[in-house]
């Protein structure tokens, strides 16, 4: 039980520390090669790409990637907690 909690805790710590780099990488990859990328703002980059700033469904899906990454980390935390409590006989 303790091993599951420690492993889950490490997975959650690593996952939450990767949310910001994943978000920046998605934004940078959404920029095309002929756009300006200057290091400013909270994410570290500004982007004038037609894809990232468009209202098309592709740009919407691209903006949702970091959110779903964060939800998957939350799911790992819930699964690890439930498994550990189940093995302990609490649930």
CNS distance restraints for C-alpha pairs under 8 A (distance, minus, plus):
assign (resid   1 and name CA) (resid   5 and name CA) 6.37 0.50 0.50
assign (resid   1 and name CA) (resid  84 and name CA) 5.29 0.50 0.50
assign (resid   1 and name CA) (resid  85 and name CA) 7.96 0.50 0.50
assign (resid   1 and name CA) (resid  87 and name CA) 6.57 0.50 0.50
assign (resid   1 and name CA) (resid  88 and name CA) 6.89 0.50 0.50
assign (resid   2 and name CA) (resid   6 and name CA) 6.11 0.50 0.50
assign (resid   2 and name CA) (resid  84 and name CA) 7.80 0.50 0.50
assign (resid   3 and name CA) (resid   7 and name CA) 6.02 0.50 0.50
assign (resid   4 and name CA) (resid   8 and name CA) 5.94 0.50 0.50
assign (resid   4 and name CA) (resid  80 and name CA) 6.75 0.50 0.50
assign (resid   4 and name CA) (resid  83 and name CA) 7.99 0.50 0.50
assign (resid   4 and name CA) (resid  84 and name CA) 6.40 0.50 0.50
assign (resid   5 and name CA) (resid   9 and name CA) 5.93 0.50 0.50
assign (resid   5 and name CA) (resid  80 and name CA) 6.64 0.50 0.50
assign (resid   5 and name CA) (resid  81 and name CA) 7.11 0.50 0.50
assign (resid   5 and name CA) (resid  84 and name CA) 6.68 0.50 0.50
assign (resid   6 and name CA) (resid  10 and name CA) 6.19 0.50 0.50
assign (resid   7 and name CA) (resid  11 and name CA) 6.21 0.50 0.50
assign (resid   8 and name CA) (resid  12 and name CA) 6.10 0.50 0.50
assign (resid   8 and name CA) (resid  76 and name CA) 7.26 0.50 0.50
assign (resid   8 and name CA) (resid  77 and name CA) 6.57 0.50 0.50
assign (resid   8 and name CA) (resid  80 and name CA) 5.70 0.50 0.50
assign (resid   9 and name CA) (resid  13 and name CA) 6.13 0.50 0.50
assign (resid   9 and name CA) (resid  77 and name CA) 7.64 0.50 0.50
assign (resid  10 and name CA) (resid  14 and name CA) 6.14 0.50 0.50
assign (resid  11 and name CA) (resid  15 and name CA) 5.97 0.50 0.50
assign (resid  11 and name CA) (resid  76 and name CA) 7.89 0.50 0.50
assign (resid  12 and name CA) (resid  16 and name CA) 5.98 0.50 0.50
assign (resid  12 and name CA) (resid  73 and name CA) 6.15 0.50 0.50
assign (resid  12 and name CA) (resid  74 and name CA) 7.86 0.50 0.50
assign (resid  12 and name CA) (resid  76 and name CA) 7.18 0.50 0.50
assign (resid  12 and name CA) (resid  77 and name CA) 6.48 0.50 0.50
assign (resid  13 and name CA) (resid  17 and name CA) 6.15 0.50 0.50
assign (resid  14 and name CA) (resid  18 and name CA) 6.35 0.50 0.50
assign (resid  15 and name CA) (resid  19 and name CA) 6.59 0.50 0.50
assign (resid  15 and name CA) (resid  70 and name CA) 7.88 0.50 0.50
assign (resid  15 and name CA) (resid  73 and name CA) 6.04 0.50 0.50
assign (resid  16 and name CA) (resid  70 and name CA) 7.24 0.50 0.50
assign (resid  16 and name CA) (resid  73 and name CA) 7.06 0.50 0.50
assign (resid  17 and name CA) (resid  21 and name CA) 7.97 0.50 0.50
assign (resid  18 and name CA) (resid  22 and name CA) 6.04 0.50 0.50
assign (resid  19 and name CA) (resid  23 and name CA) 6.18 0.50 0.50
assign (resid  19 and name CA) (resid  66 and name CA) 6.59 0.50 0.50
assign (resid  19 and name CA) (resid  69 and name CA) 7.09 0.50 0.50
assign (resid  19 and name CA) (resid  70 and name CA) 6.55 0.50 0.50
assign (resid  20 and name CA) (resid  24 and name CA) 6.25 0.50 0.50
assign (resid  20 and name CA) (resid  43 and name CA) 7.82 0.50 0.50
assign (resid  21 and name CA) (resid  25 and name CA) 6.00 0.50 0.50
assign (resid  22 and name CA) (resid  26 and name CA) 6.10 0.50 0.50
assign (resid  22 and name CA) (resid  66 and name CA) 6.43 0.50 0.50
assign (resid  23 and name CA) (resid  27 and name CA) 6.28 0.50 0.50
assign (resid  23 and name CA) (resid  65 and name CA) 7.70 0.50 0.50
assign (resid  23 and name CA) (resid  66 and name CA) 5.28 0.50 0.50
assign (resid  24 and name CA) (resid  28 and name CA) 6.08 0.50 0.50
assign (resid  24 and name CA) (resid  43 and name CA) 6.09 0.50 0.50
assign (resid  24 and name CA) (resid  44 and name CA) 7.69 0.50 0.50
assign (resid  24 and name CA) (resid  45 and name CA) 7.77 0.50 0.50
assign (resid  25 and name CA) (resid  29 and name CA) 5.98 0.50 0.50
assign (resid  26 and name CA) (resid  30 and name CA) 6.11 0.50 0.50
assign (resid  26 and name CA) (resid  62 and name CA) 7.02 0.50 0.50
assign (resid  26 and name CA) (resid  63 and name CA) 7.78 0.50 0.50
assign (resid  26 and name CA) (resid  65 and name CA) 7.55 0.50 0.50
assign (resid  26 and name CA) (resid  66 and name CA) 7.78 0.50 0.50
assign (resid  27 and name CA) (resid  31 and name CA) 6.65 0.50 0.50
assign (resid  27 and name CA) (resid  47 and name CA) 7.69 0.50 0.50
assign (resid  27 and name CA) (resid  52 and name CA) 7.20 0.50 0.50
assign (resid  27 and name CA) (resid  63 and name CA) 7.84 0.50 0.50
assign (resid  28 and name CA) (resid  45 and name CA) 7.66 0.50 0.50
assign (resid  28 and name CA) (resid  47 and name CA) 7.51 0.50 0.50
assign (resid  30 and name CA) (resid  49 and name CA) 7.13 0.50 0.50
assign (resid  30 and name CA) (resid  51 and name CA) 6.27 0.50 0.50
assign (resid  30 and name CA) (resid  52 and name CA) 5.38 0.50 0.50
assign (resid  30 and name CA) (resid  62 and name CA) 7.46 0.50 0.50
assign (resid  31 and name CA) (resid  35 and name CA) 6.49 0.50 0.50
assign (resid  31 and name CA) (resid  47 and name CA) 6.12 0.50 0.50
assign (resid  31 and name CA) (resid  48 and name CA) 7.14 0.50 0.50
assign (resid  31 and name CA) (resid  49 and name CA) 4.86 0.50 0.50
assign (resid  31 and name CA) (resid  50 and name CA) 7.73 0.50 0.50
assign (resid  31 and name CA) (resid  51 and name CA) 6.95 0.50 0.50
assign (resid  31 and name CA) (resid  52 and name CA) 6.44 0.50 0.50
assign (resid  32 and name CA) (resid  49 and name CA) 6.02 0.50 0.50
assign (resid  32 and name CA) (resid  51 and name CA) 7.85 0.50 0.50
assign (resid  35 and name CA) (resid  47 and name CA) 6.93 0.50 0.50
assign (resid  35 and name CA) (resid  48 and name CA) 5.81 0.50 0.50
assign (resid  35 and name CA) (resid  49 and name CA) 5.80 0.50 0.50
assign (resid  36 and name CA) (resid  46 and name CA) 7.49 0.50 0.50
assign (resid  36 and name CA) (resid  47 and name CA) 6.19 0.50 0.50
assign (resid  36 and name CA) (resid  48 and name CA) 6.20 0.50 0.50
assign (resid  36 and name CA) (resid  49 and name CA) 7.99 0.50 0.50
assign (resid  37 and name CA) (resid  45 and name CA) 5.94 0.50 0.50
assign (resid  37 and name CA) (resid  46 and name CA) 5.49 0.50 0.50
assign (resid  37 and name CA) (resid  47 and name CA) 5.50 0.50 0.50
assign (resid  37 and name CA) (resid  48 and name CA) 7.65 0.50 0.50
assign (resid  38 and name CA) (resid  44 and name CA) 7.85 0.50 0.50
assign (resid  38 and name CA) (resid  45 and name CA) 5.38 0.50 0.50
assign (resid  38 and name CA) (resid  46 and name CA) 5.54 0.50 0.50
assign (resid  38 and name CA) (resid  47 and name CA) 7.62 0.50 0.50
assign (resid  39 and name CA) (resid  44 and name CA) 4.79 0.50 0.50
assign (resid  39 and name CA) (resid  45 and name CA) 4.35 0.50 0.50
assign (resid  39 and name CA) (resid  46 and name CA) 6.57 0.50 0.50
assign (resid  40 and name CA) (resid  44 and name CA) 4.84 0.50 0.50
assign (resid  40 and name CA) (resid  45 and name CA) 5.13 0.50 0.50
assign (resid  40 and name CA) (resid  46 and name CA) 6.20 0.50 0.50
assign (resid  41 and name CA) (resid  45 and name CA) 6.33 0.50 0.50
assign (resid  41 and name CA) (resid  46 and name CA) 7.05 0.50 0.50
assign (resid  47 and name CA) (resid  52 and name CA) 7.60 0.50 0.50
assign (resid  48 and name CA) (resid  52 and name CA) 7.69 0.50 0.50
assign (resid  48 and name CA) (resid  53 and name CA) 7.04 0.50 0.50
assign (resid  49 and name CA) (resid  53 and name CA) 6.12 0.50 0.50
assign (resid  50 and name CA) (resid  54 and name CA) 5.60 0.50 0.50
assign (resid  51 and name CA) (resid  56 and name CA) 7.91 0.50 0.50
assign (resid  51 and name CA) (resid  58 and name CA) 7.54 0.50 0.50
assign (resid  51 and name CA) (resid  59 and name CA) 5.79 0.50 0.50
assign (resid  52 and name CA) (resid  59 and name CA) 5.26 0.50 0.50
assign (resid  52 and name CA) (resid  62 and name CA) 7.55 0.50 0.50
assign (resid  52 and name CA) (resid  63 and name CA) 7.89 0.50 0.50
assign (resid  53 and name CA) (resid  59 and name CA) 7.01 0.50 0.50
assign (resid  54 and name CA) (resid  59 and name CA) 6.01 0.50 0.50
assign (resid  55 and name CA) (resid  59 and name CA) 6.42 0.50 0.50
assign (resid  55 and name CA) (resid  60 and name CA) 6.93 0.50 0.50
assign (resid  56 and name CA) (resid  60 and name CA) 6.55 0.50 0.50
assign (resid  57 and name CA) (resid  61 and name CA) 6.14 0.50 0.50
assign (resid  58 and name CA) (resid  62 and name CA) 6.13 0.50 0.50
assign (resid  59 and name CA) (resid  63 and name CA) 6.22 0.50 0.50
assign (resid  60 and name CA) (resid  64 and name CA) 6.42 0.50 0.50
assign (resid  61 and name CA) (resid  65 and name CA) 6.68 0.50 0.50
assign (resid  63 and name CA) (resid  67 and name CA) 7.97 0.50 0.50
assign (resid  64 and name CA) (resid  68 and name CA) 6.36 0.50 0.50
assign (resid  65 and name CA) (resid  69 and name CA) 6.20 0.50 0.50
assign (resid  66 and name CA) (resid  70 and name CA) 6.24 0.50 0.50
assign (resid  67 and name CA) (resid  71 and name CA) 6.25 0.50 0.50
assign (resid  68 and name CA) (resid  72 and name CA) 6.15 0.50 0.50
assign (resid  69 and name CA) (resid  73 and name CA) 6.51 0.50 0.50
assign (resid  70 and name CA) (resid  74 and name CA) 6.34 0.50 0.50
assign (resid  71 and name CA) (resid  75 and name CA) 6.16 0.50 0.50
assign (resid  72 and name CA) (resid  76 and name CA) 6.29 0.50 0.50
assign (resid  73 and name CA) (resid  77 and name CA) 6.43 0.50 0.50
assign (resid  74 and name CA) (resid  78 and name CA) 6.34 0.50 0.50
assign (resid  75 and name CA) (resid  79 and name CA) 6.06 0.50 0.50
assign (resid  76 and name CA) (resid  80 and name CA) 6.05 0.50 0.50
assign (resid  77 and name CA) (resid  81 and name CA) 6.13 0.50 0.50
assign (resid  78 and name CA) (resid  82 and name CA) 6.07 0.50 0.50
assign (resid  79 and name CA) (resid  83 and name CA) 6.04 0.50 0.50
assign (resid  80 and name CA) (resid  84 and name CA) 6.10 0.50 0.50
assign (resid  81 and name CA) (resid  85 and name CA) 6.13 0.50 0.50
assign (resid  82 and name CA) (resid  86 and name CA) 5.96 0.50 0.50
assign (resid  82 and name CA) (resid  91 and name CA) 7.68 0.50 0.50
assign (resid  83 and name CA) (resid  87 and name CA) 6.15 0.50 0.50
assign (resid  84 and name CA) (resid  88 and name CA) 6.25 0.50 0.50
assign (resid  85 and name CA) (resid  89 and name CA) 6.30 0.50 0.50
assign (resid  85 and name CA) (resid  90 and name CA) 5.39 0.50 0.50
assign (resid  85 and name CA) (resid  91 and name CA) 5.83 0.50 0.50
assign (resid  86 and name CA) (resid  90 and name CA) 5.88 0.50 0.50
assign (resid  86 and name CA) (resid  91 and name CA) 4.92 0.50 0.50
